[in-house]
Amino acid sequence: MPKHKTRLAGLDGKVIALYARGMTVRDIQAQLEEMYGVEISPALISNVTNSVLEDVRAWQNRPLEDVYPIVWFDALQVKVRHEQRVINKAVYLALGVNLSGQKELLGIWISQNEGAKFWLSIFTELKNRGLKDILIACVDGLTGLDEALVAAFPDVMVQTCIVHMVRNSTKFVSFKERKELCADLKTIYRALDEKEALENLDAFCLKWDKKYSMIGKSWRQHWDKIIPMFLFPEEIRRTIYTTNAIESMNMTLRKASRNHRIFPDDESVMKVMYLAARNISKKWTMPIRNWGVALNWFSVEFKGRVPLA
């Protein structure tokens, strides 16, 4: 076998690995030429990465478990070419925790227009794949999501994502005051119970309303969906409101998509997101912390909805 062909053995896997790290076709060409001294055409690279689409379809349509105690719903923004224009599209994610406490990305969807109708289509797809019940859905106030959730899963407990609440609260706060303000916000969501949390919110507003009145107003508007976590002890609350899993995943996906300033089409978006998500899911080898304790509390709070082992 000629030397250059020997070097190309296993090339498909190398191309896919580089693509999963967010490298563009041009980046991959340069990398392979530097590593192996060969020129690879953009068409060949596209053909190799397109082979992933069959895996994407199988993964996106795989059967799901009947019950997921916790599911986080979130969205990322990307730029995609569409009819000779560049438009913003959202990549929607559903990250679940199954009854064994293992994290599992349930699906990835791409859409230009967000709303209740779109979310209902996602939940219908999840139900068609076997999902019958969600105990707690953690959301960040995406348009139409709450209404669609309740329509699809009438018994679901909707919990506003505290990470997103804090992030949105600090969006317009000066860097100099951010640390102090975040410490005051922590007294709210780290309170012992709902009563103490509301008292701490009142104290926060008294201190900060003159400069940042919209923060306290936002927390009060979302209060009904912030307080469900106070039904549970502290270690379980952290499982619900600290979205380390989805934050870590989002960081990986953003990093993978950063080099693709503009995607040529939805399929390219899906390939990059799927491959990057597949990489990070390899690290999800252990149940989330305190899962046995959490599951026991869920079986009490959601009586009859947690299947017996």
Buried (B, 14 or more C-beta within 10 A) or exposed (E): EEEEEEBBEEBBEBBBEBBBBBBBBEBBBEBBEEEBEBEBEEEBBBEBBEEBEEBBEEBBEEEBBEBBBBBBBBBBEBBBBBEEEEEEBBBBBBBBBBBEBBBBBBBBBBBEEBBBEBBBEBBEBBBEBEBEBBBBBBBBBBEBBBBBBEEBBEEBBBBBBBBBBBEBBBEEBEEEEEEEBEEBBEBBBBBEEBEBBBEBBEEBBEBBEEEBEEBBEBBBEBBEBBBBBBBBEEEBBBBBBBBEBBBBBBEBBBEBBEEBEEBEEBBBBBBBBBBBBBBBBEEBEEBBEBBEBBBEBBBEBBEEBBEEE
